[in-house]
Amino acid sequence: MSQKPSKEAKALSLFLMAYKSVNPVYKEKSKRINRLWNLVKNNELPVEDYFKELNSLLDSYGGYLEVVEKTVKFYVEKTGEWSLKGEDQYSLDAQQFVSKYSKS
């Protein structure tokens, strides 16, 4: 399972990483989703179960695009810029929100 993470997995991971300093609940959820991924890598959990949990968690935060937007907003407000660059779908989706928060 050396494939690149899905855009949803990347979105959730970056979101939880950003907000774990704000609330310990995010840190625990990050640990849980990482633990589940490790189970998938060790063939101890079906990948479908992992994605079900991942999507459920994403939905609890408003869905994929909402999570991307909140993450971009967090980093732009904290550091004054969005430094993550890339050609993957997550990076392209995030870029849509950068100008919205950079102009504020």
Phi and psi restraints in degrees (range 20) as a CNS / XPLOR table:
assign (resid 1 and name C) (resid 2 and name N)
       (resid 2 and name CA) (resid 2 and name C) 1.0 -95.3 20.0 2
assign (resid 2 and name N) (resid 2 and name CA)
       (resid 2 and name C) (resid 3 and name N) 1.0 19.7 20.0 2
assign (resid 2 and name C) (resid 3 and name N)
       (resid 3 and name CA) (resid 3 and name C) 1.0 -72.6 20.0 2
assign (resid 3 and name N) (resid 3 and name CA)
       (resid 3 and name C) (resid 4 and name N) 1.0 161.5 20.0 2
assign (resid 3 and name C) (resid 4 and name N)
       (resid 4 and name CA) (resid 4 and name C) 1.0 -69.2 20.0 2
assign (resid 4 and name N) (resid 4 and name CA)
       (resid 4 and name C) (resid 5 and name N) 1.0 150.8 20.0 2
assign (resid 4 and name C) (resid 5 and name N)
       (resid 5 and name CA) (resid 5 and name C) 1.0 -66.9 20.0 2
assign (resid 5 and name N) (resid 5 and name CA)
       (resid 5 and name C) (resid 6 and name N) 1.0 151.1 20.0 2
assign (resid 5 and name C) (resid 6 and name N)
       (resid 6 and name CA) (resid 6 and name C) 1.0 -66.7 20.0 2
assign (resid 6 and name N) (resid 6 and name CA)
       (resid 6 and name C) (resid 7 and name N) 1.0 161.8 20.0 2
assign (resid 6 and name C) (resid 7 and name N)
       (resid 7 and name CA) (resid 7 and name C) 1.0 -61.4 20.0 2
assign (resid 7 and name N) (resid 7 and name CA)
       (resid 7 and name C) (resid 8 and name N) 1.0 -33.9 20.0 2
assign (resid 7 and name C) (resid 8 and name N)
       (resid 8 and name CA) (resid 8 and name C) 1.0 -68.0 20.0 2
assign (resid 8 and name N) (resid 8 and name CA)
       (resid 8 and name C) (resid 9 and name N) 1.0 -42.4 20.0 2
assign (resid 8 and name C) (resid 9 and name N)
       (resid 9 and name CA) (resid 9 and name C) 1.0 -65.1 20.0 2
assign (resid 9 and name N) (resid 9 and name CA)
       (resid 9 and name C) (resid 10 and name N) 1.0 -41.1 20.0 2
assign (resid 9 and name C) (resid 10 and name N)
       (resid 10 and name CA) (resid 10 and name C) 1.0 -65.1 20.0 2
assign (resid 10 and name N) (resid 10 and name CA)
       (resid 10 and name C) (resid 11 and name N) 1.0 -43.3 20.0 2
assign (resid 10 and name C) (resid 11 and name N)
       (resid 11 and name CA) (resid 11 and name C) 1.0 -60.3 20.0 2
assign (resid 11 and name N) (resid 11 and name CA)
       (resid 11 and name C) (resid 12 and name N) 1.0 -48.7 20.0 2
assign (resid 11 and name C) (resid 12 and name N)
       (resid 12 and name CA) (resid 12 and name C) 1.0 -65.3 20.0 2
assign (resid 12 and name N) (resid 12 and name CA)
       (resid 12 and name C) (resid 13 and name N) 1.0 -42.1 20.0 2
assign (resid 12 and name C) (resid 13 and name N)
       (resid 13 and name CA) (resid 13 and name C) 1.0 -61.2 20.0 2
assign (resid 13 and name N) (resid 13 and name CA)
       (resid 13 and name C) (resid 14 and name N) 1.0 -47.8 20.0 2
assign (resid 13 and name C) (resid 14 and name N)
       (resid 14 and name CA) (resid 14 and name C) 1.0 -67.7 20.0 2
assign (resid 14 and name N) (resid 14 and name CA)
       (resid 14 and name C) (resid 15 and name N) 1.0 -37.0 20.0 2
assign (resid 14 and name C) (resid 15 and name N)
       (resid 15 and name CA) (resid 15 and name C) 1.0 -62.0 20.0 2
assign (resid 15 and name N) (resid 15 and name CA)
       (resid 15 and name C) (resid 16 and name N) 1.0 -50.4 20.0 2
assign (resid 15 and name C) (resid 16 and name N)
       (resid 16 and name CA) (resid 16 and name C) 1.0 -65.0 20.0 2
assign (resid 16 and name N) (resid 16 and name CA)
       (resid 16 and name C) (resid 17 and name N) 1.0 -37.0 20.0 2
assign (resid 16 and name C) (resid 17 and name N)
       (resid 17 and name CA) (resid 17 and name C) 1.0 -63.2 20.0 2
assign (resid 17 and name N) (resid 17 and name CA)
       (resid 17 and name C) (resid 18 and name N) 1.0 -42.1 20.0 2
assign (resid 17 and name C) (resid 18 and name N)
       (resid 18 and name CA) (resid 18 and name C) 1.0 -65.3 20.0 2
assign (resid 18 and name N) (resid 18 and name CA)
       (resid 18 and name C) (resid 19 and name N) 1.0 -48.2 20.0 2
assign (resid 18 and name C) (resid 19 and name N)
       (resid 19 and name CA) (resid 19 and name C) 1.0 -86.8 20.0 2
assign (resid 19 and name N) (resid 19 and name CA)
       (resid 19 and name C) (resid 20 and name N) 1.0 -5.1 20.0 2
assign (resid 19 and name C) (resid 20 and name N)
       (resid 20 and name CA) (resid 20 and name C) 1.0 -65.2 20.0 2
assign (resid 20 and name N) (resid 20 and name CA)
       (resid 20 and name C) (resid 21 and name N) 1.0 -23.4 20.0 2
assign (resid 20 and name C) (resid 21 and name N)
       (resid 21 and name CA) (resid 21 and name C) 1.0 -76.9 20.0 2
assign (resid 21 and name N) (resid 21 and name CA)
       (resid 21 and name C) (resid 22 and name N) 1.0 -17.8 20.0 2
assign (resid 21 and name C) (resid 22 and name N)
       (resid 22 and name CA) (resid 22 and name C) 1.0 -88.1 20.0 2
assign (resid 22 and name N) (resid 22 and name CA)
       (resid 22 and name C) (resid 23 and name N) 1.0 -37.4 20.0 2
assign (resid 22 and name C) (resid 23 and name N)
       (resid 23 and name CA) (resid 23 and name C) 1.0 -149.8 20.0 2
assign (resid 23 and name N) (resid 23 and name CA)
       (resid 23 and name C) (resid 24 and name N) 1.0 127.6 20.0 2
assign (resid 23 and name C) (resid 24 and name N)
       (resid 24 and name CA) (resid 24 and name C) 1.0 -62.5 20.0 2
assign (resid 24 and name N) (resid 24 and name CA)
       (resid 24 and name C) (resid 25 and name N) 1.0 -19.2 20.0 2
assign (resid 24 and name C) (resid 25 and name N)
       (resid 25 and name CA) (resid 25 and name C) 1.0 -60.2 20.0 2
assign (resid 25 and name N) (resid 25 and name CA)
       (resid 25 and name C) (resid 26 and name N) 1.0 -39.4 20.0 2
assign (resid 25 and name C) (resid 26 and name N)
       (resid 26 and name CA) (resid 26 and name C) 1.0 -64.8 20.0 2
assign (resid 26 and name N) (resid 26 and name CA)
       (resid 26 and name C) (resid 27 and name N) 1.0 -36.6 20.0 2
assign (resid 26 and name C) (resid 27 and name N)
       (resid 27 and name CA) (resid 27 and name C) 1.0 -64.2 20.0 2
assign (resid 27 and name N) (resid 27 and name CA)
       (resid 27 and name C) (resid 28 and name N) 1.0 -42.6 20.0 2
assign (resid 27 and name C) (resid 28 and name N)
       (resid 28 and name CA) (resid 28 and name C) 1.0 -65.8 20.0 2
assign (resid 28 and name N) (resid 28 and name CA)
       (resid 28 and name C) (resid 29 and name N) 1.0 -39.4 20.0 2
assign (resid 28 and name C) (resid 29 and name N)
       (resid 29 and name CA) (resid 29 and name C) 1.0 -67.7 20.0 2
assign (resid 29 and name N) (resid 29 and name CA)
       (resid 29 and name C) (resid 30 and name N) 1.0 -35.5 20.0 2
assign (resid 29 and name C) (resid 30 and name N)
       (resid 30 and name CA) (resid 30 and name C) 1.0 -63.6 20.0 2
assign (resid 30 and name N) (resid 30 and name CA)
       (resid 30 and name C) (resid 31 and name N) 1.0 -44.7 20.0 2
assign (resid 30 and name C) (resid 31 and name N)
       (resid 31 and name CA) (resid 31 and name C) 1.0 -60.9 20.0 2
assign (resid 31 and name N) (resid 31 and name CA)
       (resid 31 and name C) (resid 32 and name N) 1.0 -42.1 20.0 2
assign (resid 31 and name C) (resid 32 and name N)
       (resid 32 and name CA) (resid 32 and name C) 1.0 -63.5 20.0 2
assign (resid 32 and name N) (resid 32 and name CA)
       (resid 32 and name C) (resid 33 and name N) 1.0 -47.1 20.0 2
assign (resid 32 and name C) (resid 33 and name N)
       (resid 33 and name CA) (resid 33 and name C) 1.0 -68.0 20.0 2
assign (resid 33 and name N) (resid 33 and name CA)
       (resid 33 and name C) (resid 34 and name N) 1.0 -34.7 20.0 2
assign (resid 33 and name C) (resid 34 and name N)
       (resid 34 and name CA) (resid 34 and name C) 1.0 -67.2 20.0 2
assign (resid 34 and name N) (resid 34 and name CA)
       (resid 34 and name C) (resid 35 and name N) 1.0 -38.6 20.0 2
assign (resid 34 and name C) (resid 35 and name N)
       (resid 35 and name CA) (resid 35 and name C) 1.0 -62.6 20.0 2
assign (resid 35 and name N) (resid 35 and name CA)
       (resid 35 and name C) (resid 36 and name N) 1.0 -42.8 20.0 2
assign (resid 35 and name C) (resid 36 and name N)
       (resid 36 and name CA) (resid 36 and name C) 1.0 -62.4 20.0 2
assign (resid 36 and name N) (resid 36 and name CA)
       (resid 36 and name C) (resid 37 and name N) 1.0 -41.3 20.0 2
assign (resid 36 and name C) (resid 37 and name N)
       (resid 37 and name CA) (resid 37 and name C) 1.0 -63.0 20.0 2
assign (resid 37 and name N) (resid 37 and name CA)
       (resid 37 and name C) (resid 38 and name N) 1.0 -39.6 20.0 2
assign (resid 37 and name C) (resid 38 and name N)
       (resid 38 and name CA) (resid 38 and name C) 1.0 -62.8 20.0 2
assign (resid 38 and name N) (resid 38 and name CA)
       (resid 38 and name C) (resid 39 and name N) 1.0 -36.9 20.0 2
assign (resid 38 and name C) (resid 39 and name N)
       (resid 39 and name CA) (resid 39 and name C) 1.0 -64.2 20.0 2
assign (resid 39 and name N) (resid 39 and name CA)
       (resid 39 and name C) (resid 40 and name N) 1.0 -39.1 20.0 2
assign (resid 39 and name C) (resid 40 and name N)
       (resid 40 and name CA) (resid 40 and name C) 1.0 -63.5 20.0 2
assign (resid 40 and name N) (resid 40 and name CA)
       (resid 40 and name C) (resid 41 and name N) 1.0 -46.4 20.0 2
assign (resid 40 and name C) (resid 41 and name N)
       (resid 41 and name CA) (resid 41 and name C) 1.0 -61.2 20.0 2
assign (resid 41 and name N) (resid 41 and name CA)
       (resid 41 and name C) (resid 42 and name N) 1.0 -30.9 20.0 2
assign (resid 41 and name C) (resid 42 and name N)
       (resid 42 and name CA) (resid 42 and name C) 1.0 -92.4 20.0 2
assign (resid 42 and name N) (resid 42 and name CA)
       (resid 42 and name C) (resid 43 and name N) 1.0 11.8 20.0 2
assign (resid 42 and name C) (resid 43 and name N)
       (resid 43 and name CA) (resid 43 and name C) 1.0 57.2 20.0 2
assign (resid 43 and name N) (resid 43 and name CA)
       (resid 43 and name C) (resid 44 and name N) 1.0 32.8 20.0 2
assign (resid 43 and name C) (resid 44 and name N)
       (resid 44 and name CA) (resid 44 and name C) 1.0 -103.1 20.0 2
assign (resid 44 and name N) (resid 44 and name CA)
       (resid 44 and name C) (resid 45 and name N) 1.0 -6.8 20.0 2
assign (resid 44 and name C) (resid 45 and name N)
       (resid 45 and name CA) (resid 45 and name C) 1.0 -145.6 20.0 2
assign (resid 45 and name N) (resid 45 and name CA)
       (resid 45 and name C) (resid 46 and name N) 1.0 131.8 20.0 2
assign (resid 45 and name C) (resid 46 and name N)
       (resid 46 and name CA) (resid 46 and name C) 1.0 -64.0 20.0 2
assign (resid 46 and name N) (resid 46 and name CA)
       (resid 46 and name C) (resid 47 and name N) 1.0 139.7 20.0 2
assign (resid 46 and name C) (resid 47 and name N)
       (resid 47 and name CA) (resid 47 and name C) 1.0 -59.3 20.0 2
assign (resid 47 and name N) (resid 47 and name CA)
       (resid 47 and name C) (resid 48 and name N) 1.0 -29.9 20.0 2
assign (resid 47 and name C) (resid 48 and name N)
       (resid 48 and name CA) (resid 48 and name C) 1.0 -63.2 20.0 2
assign (resid 48 and name N) (resid 48 and name CA)
       (resid 48 and name C) (resid 49 and name N) 1.0 -38.8 20.0 2
assign (resid 48 and name C) (resid 49 and name N)
       (resid 49 and name CA) (resid 49 and name C) 1.0 -66.3 20.0 2
assign (resid 49 and name N) (resid 49 and name CA)
       (resid 49 and name C) (resid 50 and name N) 1.0 -38.6 20.0 2
assign (resid 49 and name C) (resid 50 and name N)
       (resid 50 and name CA) (resid 50 and name C) 1.0 -61.3 20.0 2
assign (resid 50 and name N) (resid 50 and name CA)
       (resid 50 and name C) (resid 51 and name N) 1.0 -48.4 20.0 2
assign (resid 50 and name C) (resid 51 and name N)
       (resid 51 and name CA) (resid 51 and name C) 1.0 -68.1 20.0 2
assign (resid 51 and name N) (resid 51 and name CA)
       (resid 51 and name C) (resid 52 and name N) 1.0 -30.1 20.0 2
assign (resid 51 and name C) (resid 52 and name N)
       (resid 52 and name CA) (resid 52 and name C) 1.0 -63.2 20.0 2
assign (resid 52 and name N) (resid 52 and name CA)
       (resid 52 and name C) (resid 53 and name N) 1.0 -46.6 20.0 2
assign (resid 52 and name C) (resid 53 and name N)
       (resid 53 and name CA) (resid 53 and name C) 1.0 -65.2 20.0 2
assign (resid 53 and name N) (resid 53 and name CA)
       (resid 53 and name C) (resid 54 and name N) 1.0 -43.6 20.0 2
assign (resid 53 and name C) (resid 54 and name N)
       (resid 54 and name CA) (resid 54 and name C) 1.0 -60.0 20.0 2
assign (resid 54 and name N) (resid 54 and name CA)
       (resid 54 and name C) (resid 55 and name N) 1.0 -47.9 20.0 2
assign (resid 54 and name C) (resid 55 and name N)
       (resid 55 and name CA) (resid 55 and name C) 1.0 -67.6 20.0 2
assign (resid 55 and name N) (resid 55 and name CA)
       (resid 55 and name C) (resid 56 and name N) 1.0 -34.1 20.0 2
assign (resid 55 and name C) (resid 56 and name N)
       (resid 56 and name CA) (resid 56 and name C) 1.0 -63.9 20.0 2
assign (resid 56 and name N) (resid 56 and name CA)
       (resid 56 and name C) (resid 57 and name N) 1.0 -43.2 20.0 2
assign (resid 56 and name C) (resid 57 and name N)
       (resid 57 and name CA) (resid 57 and name C) 1.0 -66.2 20.0 2
assign (resid 57 and name N) (resid 57 and name CA)
       (resid 57 and name C) (resid 58 and name N) 1.0 -42.9 20.0 2
assign (resid 57 and name C) (resid 58 and name N)
       (resid 58 and name CA) (resid 58 and name C) 1.0 -58.1 20.0 2
assign (resid 58 and name N) (resid 58 and name CA)
       (resid 58 and name C) (resid 59 and name N) 1.0 -46.3 20.0 2
assign (resid 58 and name C) (resid 59 and name N)
       (resid 59 and name CA) (resid 59 and name C) 1.0 -61.3 20.0 2
assign (resid 59 and name N) (resid 59 and name CA)
       (resid 59 and name C) (resid 60 and name N) 1.0 -34.8 20.0 2
assign (resid 59 and name C) (resid 60 and name N)
       (resid 60 and name CA) (resid 60 and name C) 1.0 -66.8 20.0 2
assign (resid 60 and name N) (resid 60 and name CA)
       (resid 60 and name C) (resid 61 and name N) 1.0 -20.1 20.0 2
assign (resid 60 and name C) (resid 61 and name N)
       (resid 61 and name CA) (resid 61 and name C) 1.0 -102.9 20.0 2
assign (resid 61 and name N) (resid 61 and name CA)
       (resid 61 and name C) (resid 62 and name N) 1.0 11.9 20.0 2
assign (resid 61 and name C) (resid 62 and name N)
       (resid 62 and name CA) (resid 62 and name C) 1.0 105.7 20.0 2
assign (resid 62 and name N) (resid 62 and name CA)
       (resid 62 and name C) (resid 63 and name N) 1.0 -0.1 20.0 2
assign (resid 62 and name C) (resid 63 and name N)
       (resid 63 and name CA) (resid 63 and name C) 1.0 99.4 20.0 2
assign (resid 63 and name N) (resid 63 and name CA)
       (resid 63 and name C) (resid 64 and name N) 1.0 171.5 20.0 2
assign (resid 63 and name C) (resid 64 and name N)
       (resid 64 and name CA) (resid 64 and name C) 1.0 -55.0 20.0 2
assign (resid 64 and name N) (resid 64 and name CA)
       (resid 64 and name C) (resid 65 and name N) 1.0 -55.6 20.0 2
assign (resid 64 and name C) (resid 65 and name N)
       (resid 65 and name CA) (resid 65 and name C) 1.0 -65.2 20.0 2
assign (resid 65 and name N) (resid 65 and name CA)
       (resid 65 and name C) (resid 66 and name N) 1.0 -35.1 20.0 2
assign (resid 65 and name C) (resid 66 and name N)
       (resid 66 and name CA) (resid 66 and name C) 1.0 -64.0 20.0 2
assign (resid 66 and name N) (resid 66 and name CA)
       (resid 66 and name C) (resid 67 and name N) 1.0 -41.4 20.0 2
assign (resid 66 and name C) (resid 67 and name N)
       (resid 67 and name CA) (resid 67 and name C) 1.0 -65.8 20.0 2
assign (resid 67 and name N) (resid 67 and name CA)
       (resid 67 and name C) (resid 68 and name N) 1.0 -41.9 20.0 2
assign (resid 67 and name C) (resid 68 and name N)
       (resid 68 and name CA) (resid 68 and name C) 1.0 -60.9 20.0 2
assign (resid 68 and name N) (resid 68 and name CA)
       (resid 68 and name C) (resid 69 and name N) 1.0 -47.0 20.0 2
assign (resid 68 and name C) (resid 69 and name N)
       (resid 69 and name CA) (resid 69 and name C) 1.0 -62.6 20.0 2
assign (resid 69 and name N) (resid 69 and name CA)
       (resid 69 and name C) (resid 70 and name N) 1.0 -44.9 20.0 2
assign (resid 69 and name C) (resid 70 and name N)
       (resid 70 and name CA) (resid 70 and name C) 1.0 -62.6 20.0 2
assign (resid 70 and name N) (resid 70 and name CA)
       (resid 70 and name C) (resid 71 and name N) 1.0 -36.8 20.0 2
assign (resid 70 and name C) (resid 71 and name N)
       (resid 71 and name CA) (resid 71 and name C) 1.0 -68.2 20.0 2
assign (resid 71 and name N) (resid 71 and name CA)
       (resid 71 and name C) (resid 72 and name N) 1.0 -46.5 20.0 2
assign (resid 71 and name C) (resid 72 and name N)
       (resid 72 and name CA) (resid 72 and name C) 1.0 -59.6 20.0 2
assign (resid 72 and name N) (resid 72 and name CA)
       (resid 72 and name C) (resid 73 and name N) 1.0 -47.5 20.0 2
assign (resid 72 and name C) (resid 73 and name N)
       (resid 73 and name CA) (resid 73 and name C) 1.0 -58.8 20.0 2
assign (resid 73 and name N) (resid 73 and name CA)
       (resid 73 and name C) (resid 74 and name N) 1.0 -44.5 20.0 2
assign (resid 73 and name C) (resid 74 and name N)
       (resid 74 and name CA) (resid 74 and name C) 1.0 -56.9 20.0 2
assign (resid 74 and name N) (resid 74 and name CA)
       (resid 74 and name C) (resid 75 and name N) 1.0 -51.6 20.0 2
assign (resid 74 and name C) (resid 75 and name N)
       (resid 75 and name CA) (resid 75 and name C) 1.0 -70.7 20.0 2
assign (resid 75 and name N) (resid 75 and name CA)
       (resid 75 and name C) (resid 76 and name N) 1.0 -36.1 20.0 2
assign (resid 75 and name C) (resid 76 and name N)
       (resid 76 and name CA) (resid 76 and name C) 1.0 -66.8 20.0 2
assign (resid 76 and name N) (resid 76 and name CA)
       (resid 76 and name C) (resid 77 and name N) 1.0 -42.0 20.0 2
assign (resid 76 and name C) (resid 77 and name N)
       (resid 77 and name CA) (resid 77 and name C) 1.0 -67.9 20.0 2
assign (resid 77 and name N) (resid 77 and name CA)
       (resid 77 and name C) (resid 78 and name N) 1.0 -34.6 20.0 2
assign (resid 77 and name C) (resid 78 and name N)
       (resid 78 and name CA) (resid 78 and name C) 1.0 -78.8 20.0 2
assign (resid 78 and name N) (resid 78 and name CA)
       (resid 78 and name C) (resid 79 and name N) 1.0 -43.6 20.0 2
assign (resid 78 and name C) (resid 79 and name N)
       (resid 79 and name CA) (resid 79 and name C) 1.0 -111.6 20.0 2
assign (resid 79 and name N) (resid 79 and name CA)
       (resid 79 and name C) (resid 80 and name N) 1.0 -12.9 20.0 2
assign (resid 79 and name C) (resid 80 and name N)
       (resid 80 and name CA) (resid 80 and name C) 1.0 87.6 20.0 2
assign (resid 80 and name N) (resid 80 and name CA)
       (resid 80 and name C) (resid 81 and name N) 1.0 -0.7 20.0 2
assign (resid 80 and name C) (resid 81 and name N)
       (resid 81 and name CA) (resid 81 and name C) 1.0 -156.7 20.0 2
assign (resid 81 and name N) (resid 81 and name CA)
       (resid 81 and name C) (resid 82 and name N) 1.0 164.9 20.0 2
assign (resid 81 and name C) (resid 82 and name N)
       (resid 82 and name CA) (resid 82 and name C) 1.0 -111.4 20.0 2
assign (resid 82 and name N) (resid 82 and name CA)
       (resid 82 and name C) (resid 83 and name N) 1.0 112.0 20.0 2
assign (resid 82 and name C) (resid 83 and name N)
       (resid 83 and name CA) (resid 83 and name C) 1.0 -99.3 20.0 2
assign (resid 83 and name N) (resid 83 and name CA)
       (resid 83 and name C) (resid 84 and name N) 1.0 -8.7 20.0 2
assign (resid 83 and name C) (resid 84 and name N)
       (resid 84 and name CA) (resid 84 and name C) 1.0 -74.6 20.0 2
assign (resid 84 and name N) (resid 84 and name CA)
       (resid 84 and name C) (resid 85 and name N) 1.0 121.9 20.0 2
assign (resid 84 and name C) (resid 85 and name N)
       (resid 85 and name CA) (resid 85 and name C) 1.0 -120.6 20.0 2
assign (resid 85 and name N) (resid 85 and name CA)
       (resid 85 and name C) (resid 86 and name N) 1.0 154.6 20.0 2
assign (resid 85 and name C) (resid 86 and name N)
       (resid 86 and name CA) (resid 86 and name C) 1.0 168.9 20.0 2
assign (resid 86 and name N) (resid 86 and name CA)
       (resid 86 and name C) (resid 87 and name N) 1.0 171.1 20.0 2
assign (resid 86 and name C) (resid 87 and name N)
       (resid 87 and name CA) (resid 87 and name C) 1.0 -107.6 20.0 2
assign (resid 87 and name N) (resid 87 and name CA)
       (resid 87 and name C) (resid 88 and name N) 1.0 -1.0 20.0 2
assign (resid 87 and name C) (resid 88 and name N)
       (resid 88 and name CA) (resid 88 and name C) 1.0 -73.2 20.0 2
assign (resid 88 and name N) (resid 88 and name CA)
       (resid 88 and name C) (resid 89 and name N) 1.0 165.7 20.0 2
assign (resid 88 and name C) (resid 89 and name N)
       (resid 89 and name CA) (resid 89 and name C) 1.0 -61.2 20.0 2
assign (resid 89 and name N) (resid 89 and name CA)
       (resid 89 and name C) (resid 90 and name N) 1.0 -38.5 20.0 2
assign (resid 89 and name C) (resid 90 and name N)
       (resid 90 and name CA) (resid 90 and name C) 1.0 -60.3 20.0 2
assign (resid 90 and name N) (resid 90 and name CA)
       (resid 90 and name C) (resid 91 and name N) 1.0 -47.0 20.0 2
assign (resid 90 and name C) (resid 91 and name N)
       (resid 91 and name CA) (resid 91 and name C) 1.0 -62.3 20.0 2
assign (resid 91 and name N) (resid 91 and name CA)
       (resid 91 and name C) (resid 92 and name N) 1.0 -40.2 20.0 2
assign (resid 91 and name C) (resid 92 and name N)
       (resid 92 and name CA) (resid 92 and name C) 1.0 -65.7 20.0 2
assign (resid 92 and name N) (resid 92 and name CA)
       (resid 92 and name C) (resid 93 and name N) 1.0 -41.6 20.0 2
assign (resid 92 and name C) (resid 93 and name N)
       (resid 93 and name CA) (resid 93 and name C) 1.0 -65.5 20.0 2
assign (resid 93 and name N) (resid 93 and name CA)
       (resid 93 and name C) (resid 94 and name N) 1.0 -41.2 20.0 2
assign (resid 93 and name C) (resid 94 and name N)
       (resid 94 and name CA) (resid 94 and name C) 1.0 -63.6 20.0 2
assign (resid 94 and name N) (resid 94 and name CA)
       (resid 94 and name C) (resid 95 and name N) 1.0 -39.1 20.0 2
assign (resid 94 and name C) (resid 95 and name N)
       (resid 95 and name CA) (resid 95 and name C) 1.0 -59.5 20.0 2
assign (resid 95 and name N) (resid 95 and name CA)
       (resid 95 and name C) (resid 96 and name N) 1.0 -28.9 20.0 2
assign (resid 95 and name C) (resid 96 and name N)
       (resid 96 and name CA) (resid 96 and name C) 1.0 -61.8 20.0 2
assign (resid 96 and name N) (resid 96 and name CA)
       (resid 96 and name C) (resid 97 and name N) 1.0 -28.1 20.0 2
assign (resid 96 and name C) (resid 97 and name N)
       (resid 97 and name CA) (resid 97 and name C) 1.0 -95.8 20.0 2
assign (resid 97 and name N) (resid 97 and name CA)
       (resid 97 and name C) (resid 98 and name N) 1.0 -14.6 20.0 2
assign (resid 97 and name C) (resid 98 and name N)
       (resid 98 and name CA) (resid 98 and name C) 1.0 -60.1 20.0 2
assign (resid 98 and name N) (resid 98 and name CA)
       (resid 98 and name C) (resid 99 and name N) 1.0 -49.0 20.0 2
assign (resid 98 and name C) (resid 99 and name N)
       (resid 99 and name CA) (resid 99 and name C) 1.0 -65.4 20.0 2
assign (resid 99 and name N) (resid 99 and name CA)
       (resid 99 and name C) (resid 100 and name N) 1.0 -32.3 20.0 2
assign (resid 99 and name C) (resid 100 and name N)
       (resid 100 and name CA) (resid 100 and name C) 1.0 -59.7 20.0 2
assign (resid 100 and name N) (resid 100 and name CA)
       (resid 100 and name C) (resid 101 and name N) 1.0 -39.8 20.0 2
assign (resid 100 and name C) (resid 101 and name N)
       (resid 101 and name CA) (resid 101 and name C) 1.0 -97.0 20.0 2
assign (resid 101 and name N) (resid 101 and name CA)
       (resid 101 and name C) (resid 102 and name N) 1.0 -20.8 20.0 2
assign (resid 101 and name C) (resid 102 and name N)
       (resid 102 and name CA) (resid 102 and name C) 1.0 -72.8 20.0 2
assign (resid 102 and name N) (resid 102 and name CA)
       (resid 102 and name C) (resid 103 and name N) 1.0 -28.5 20.0 2
assign (resid 102 and name C) (resid 103 and name N)
       (resid 103 and name CA) (resid 103 and name C) 1.0 -79.2 20.0 2
assign (resid 103 and name N) (resid 103 and name CA)
       (resid 103 and name C) (resid 104 and name N) 1.0 -19.1 20.0 2
